[in-house]
Amino acid sequence: MKKLKIIIPIAILTLLFLISFALQTRFNTLVANQVNIETAESFITKQVLIFGNSFAFLNVLIGSIVICFSVMFVILIFVLVNRNQMERRARSKEKLTVYYQSLILDYLDDKIVIDKKEYKKFRKICRNRFRKNILIDQIIDVALMMPNDLLGDLRELYFRLKLINETERKLHSWKWHNKIKAMKELSHLEIRDYNETILKYVNAKNDTLRMEAQIAMVRLSDNQNPFMFLDHLDHEFSVWEQITLHEVMKEADITPPDFSKWLVSDNHSVGMFCLRMMREYNQVLNTDALKNMLYHPNERVARFATEVVGDLKVVELAPVMKKLYKDEPFLNKMEIVKSLGKFGDSKYVKFLQHIVDSEEDTQLQIEGVKAVHACGNDGQIALQKMLDSDYRDYKIIIKHVLDKRIN
């Protein structure tokens, strides 16, 4: 059946090629019979006499058809042969995968001794690149399931068989997917000798390569400083990359470092990531660093820092936010009001009431009333006084905030 899949397309193309060749031959014969040899010395002259200058176009057209069929024929042969080879490799890989995995497990169980007959099977495998790469894949798969005490034995086998040379070759390859494969091999076997090379790829233009380099650096760096690559990150640190690295942290049970040390990074996205991590791990280790972020020249970063200060309830920075409020843009003002409300302290009621009185924007007034409402009993009393006040009509706004069907 598989042979028919190859033979039928080749037969069809061969038939088309023969038909085109026969048509070309018939065309040439007709030309030769139409003109007397005495009146035309050459075949080309005969064509000119019959068809005029259009004979060249006809020849080019027929020649192009023949060339196209020839190229299609060659491409088809290449595709079919290549597909057949890939299918053979896939079948071979399926069989070898099971065998190599069994061989590796026997080695870890001390059933295979170095320099003995069984161990020479490993040496034989490594003579063929295709088989060697299957062996590497299986070593990595086994490494994912191995406890740390056996991982050292697996790593030793990897070096004994000089498979590290293949990994190094891939790491320096110009193909990005080879680099990624090498980084995964190094990280799963916890080989830290190539960290400096991997560090170069954390700013790669290729998104996938960049992310994999960051993941590898987190896995391969010592637990004291798993995010050292942030010191070198110049490229935009996307939210997706940040989420991925956070998941890696949780999976690898990595102790979170003090993220405040990177808040001063020139890369704004790094600062945003550190703020997220500080909130995630409830890190209030450096309030001075957080304070500086409230003054950040980037409006978006300063606004997010204000949100994090509120979430972490860093009440020491409330006076700073109150001082900044007047000159801040609208969205940042909104965030300051929300953060003051998160503190839930009655000492901010008057300031929040002043915002409701002085601001004309309805949304700001609503957020101000919400913040007052969050300030406990003193906040409730203040809202009641505002309802009874004739100074301004707050009834619509306060009733909107207090309506449980809406909030």
N, C-alpha and C positions, 0 to 999 in steps of 0.2 A: 504493500500500500504506500509506504514511504517512498519507494523507488518511483512509483507512478507519479507522485507529486512533483518529482524532479523531471522525469522524462516527458510528461505531457506538455508543460510550458516550453521546454527546449524544442520539442517536435513542432509545436505551433510556430515558434519564431523561425525555425529552420525552413518551414514551408513558406512562410511569408517572404523570407529572404530569397528562396528559389523562384517564387512568383515574380518578385521585383526584378530579379536577374533575367528571367525569361522575357519579361516585357521590354527590358532594355535591349536585349538581343534582337527581338522582333522589330523594334523601332529602327535599329541600325540596318536591319535587312531591308526594310521598306525604303529607307533612304537610298540604299545602294541600288535597288532595282528601279527607282524612279528616274534616275539621270543616267544618260549614256556616258560611259567612261571617257569617250573621246571629247566630250564637251566639258568635263570636269576632271581635273588632274588628281584631286585628293578627296577623301571622304568629307572633310570639313567644308570643302568648296561645294560638294553636293548638297550638304545641309543648308548652306547659305542660299543656294539656288532655289531650294524647295520652301524653306521657312523664312528666309530673310534673316535679319539679325536676331530674331526670337529663338533661333536654334540654341544659342548659348544658355538662355533661360531654361529651356527644356532639359538640356544636359545637366545643368546645375540642380534642377528640381529632382530629376531621377537619381543623380549622384547623391544628393542629400538624403533621399529616402533610403538608399542602400547603406549609407553611413549610419543613419539613425537606427536601422535594424541591426547593424553590426554592433553598435554601442550597447543597444538594449540587450542583445544576445550575451555580450561579455558581462554586463552588470547582473543579468539574471543568473548566469553561471556563478558569479562571485557570491551573490546573496544566498543562493541555494546551498552552495558548498559551505559558506560561513554559518548558515543556520544549522546545517547538519553537524558541523563541528561543535557548535554551542550545545546542541542537544546531547551529543556524546559526552561533552564535558560535564553537563548537568547531571547525567546519569552516573558518571564516574565520581563526581563530587559527593553525590548522595551516598554512595557505597563507602567512599573513603572517610567521610565525616564520622560515621559510626565506628569504623575501625580505629581511626586516630584517637577518638575520644576514649575508647576502651584502652588503647595503648598508654595514653597519658594517665589515666586513673590507675593502671597497673604500676606505672612508674612511681606515683605518689604513695601507693600501698607497699612500696619497696619490693615489688615482684620483679622489677627490672633493675638490674645492677649495672653501674657504669662499667664500660669496657667489656661487657659480656655480649654473647651472641644476640640476645633480644634487644639490647641497647643499640646495636648496629643498624637495626631497622630505622631508627630515627635518623641516623647518618645517611642512609640510603634515600629516605624521603627528601632530605634537604638538598639532594643533587638536582632535583627538578623544581623549577620555580612555581609551576602550577600546584604541585603537591605540597611544596613548602608553605605556600600561602594558605592552603586548606589547614595545614597543621597549626599555623599561627592563629587562624580563626578559632580553632578548637581550643587552643591554649587560653585564648582570651575568654571564650565561653565558660571554660572550667574555672578560670580566675574569678569570674563574677559570683560563683557559688562557693568559693573556697574561703575558709576562715584565715585570719592573718598568719597563723602558725604554718599553714601549708602553702600560703602564697609565696613565701620565701623559697620553698623547694621548687615551685613552678617557675619562679624568676631565675633560679639557678639553672634549670633545664634550658630556659630560653637563651641564656648567655652561653651555656656549654655548646649548644647547637649553632651558635653564632647567628641566631635569628634576629638579633638586635641590628645586624648589618642591613638586613632587608628593611627593618623599620626605619633605620637612619636614611636609607636610600629614598624611601617614600616621603620622609619628613622634608627632604631637600628637593623633592620632585617639583617640576613646574606645574603639575596638575593639582588643583586644589583638593579634589576628592582623595588623592593619595596622601596629602598632608593630613587631612582629617582622620583617615584610617590610622596613620602613624601615631597621631596624638591620642587616639582612643586606646591603642595598644600600650602606649607608655603609661597612660593614666590608670588603666585597669590593672597593670602589673606594678604600679607605683614605682616607676623608674624615673628618678628626678634629675638624671644627668643632662637632660636636654631642655631644661626649663628656660635657659637663656634664648634658645632658638624659638621655642614656642611663644615666648614673650613678644617676639617681633611680629607675630601674627595677630595680636590683640587689636591692632589698628588696620587690619587688612580691609581692602575694599569689598571683598566678597563677604556678604552677610553671614553665610553659613560657616565659612572658615573662621571668621572673627569670633562668632559665638562659641564654636568648638574650642578655639584657643583659650577663651576666657574660662570655659568649663574645665579644661585640662589644667589651667593654672590654679584654679580653686582646689581641684582634687590633688594636685601634685605639690602644692605649697605646704609647708609645715603648719600644723594646727594653730600656731601662734599668730600667723599672718597669712591667712588663706586668700586675702584680697590685695596682695601686694601689687598686682597688675594695675590697680587703680591709679598708682603713682605714675604710670606710663600711658594711660588711656587718653588719647587725643580725639578719637572718633566719637561720634554721638552714641551714647549708651542708651539704646532703645528700651522702652518699657518691657517689650517681649524678652530682651536679653536679661533685664533685671529680674523678671518673674522666673525665668529659667534658672538663673543662678541661685535664687532663693530656694527653689525646689531642690537643687543640687545640695545646698547646705543642709536642708532637712533630711534628705536621703542619706547623706554621708555623716550625719550627726556631727557637723562641724560647729565648734564653739564660736559664736559670733564675736568678732573683734570690736574694739571701740571705733565705731564708724565716724565719730566726730572728727577724727584726725584727717579725714578727706573732705570735710565740708569746705575747706578753703581752696579746693581744686579749681583751676581755671576752667575746667570742663564743667559747665553748668549741669549737664545730665548726671555727672558723678555726684554732685552735691544733692541733686534730687533723690538719687538712689540712696545715699547715706541718710537723708532725712526719713525716707520710707523705712529703712532698716532700724533706725533709732526708735521710730514709733512702733515697729513690729516687735522689737525686743525690749521695749520700755527703757531705753537707755537715756538717762539724764545724768551723764557723767561729766559733761562739759557745758555748763550754761553760758559761758562766755562765747563759745563757738556758735551756739544757737542764737545768742544775742546779735552776733555779727551777721548772721544770715537774715535777720530782720531788716538790716540795712543794705542788703544785697542790691547791687545796681540793676540786676535783672528783675523786672517787675513780677514775672511769673514765679521765680525762685523765692523771692521775698514773701509772696502771697502763700506759697506752699509751706514755707518755714513758719509763718503765722499760724497756719492750720495745725501743723505738728506741735507747736508750742501749746496750743489749746488742747489737743488730744492727750499730750503728756502732762497737762496741768502744771506747767512750769510757772507758778504764780509769781516768781521773782521777776519775770519779764513783763508782767502786766503794766508797770509804770512806763516801760519803753514803748509798748504798743499804744498806750494812751497818748504819749508824747508824739508818736509818729502819725497818729490818726489824721490830724488836720491836713497834712500835705500829701497824703496817700491818694492814689487813683481810686475810682469808685469800687472796683472789685476787691482791692486790698482793704478798703474801709469795711466792706461787708465781712471779710474774713476776720478782721480785728474784732468786730462786734460779736461774731459767732464764737470766737475763742474766749472772749471775756465772759460770755454766757456759759461756756463749758466749765469755767472755774467755779461757778455757782456761789460766789462770795458776795455778801450783801454790801461790801465796801465799794463795789463798782456800780451800784444802783443809780446813784446821782449822775455819774458820768454817762451812763446809758440813757437815763431820762433826758439829759442835756442833748444827746444825739437825736432822740425822738423829737424834741422841741425845735432843734435848730435845722435839721435836715428837711428838705422839701421832697426828696425822692421817697415814694411810698414803700418801695422794697426795703430801703434802709430803715425806715420807720418800723416796718414789720419785724425785721431782724432785731432791731433794738428792743421792741416790746417782748419778743421771744426771749432775749437775753435777760431782761428784767424778770420775766416770769420764772426763769431758771434759778434765780437768786434766793430761793427759799421763802420763808415767811415775810421777810422784809420786802422782797420783790412783790409778793401778793398784795401787801398793804400799799405799796407804791402804785401798783396798777389800779387799785380801787380809788385812790386819790386822783389818779389821772382820769378815771371814768367820771368822777364827780366834779372835775375841774371845768371852769368856764373859760379858761385861758385858750384852749384849743379843743377842737372836737376830735377826741381820740376813740370815741365809741366804736366806730366801724372797724378800726384797726385792731383794737383790743379784743373785741368780740370775735373777729376773724381768727386771732391767735388762740383764743381760749376755746374756740369751737372744736370739740373732740372729733367731730365728723370730718373735719379738714386736716387737723394735725394729730 
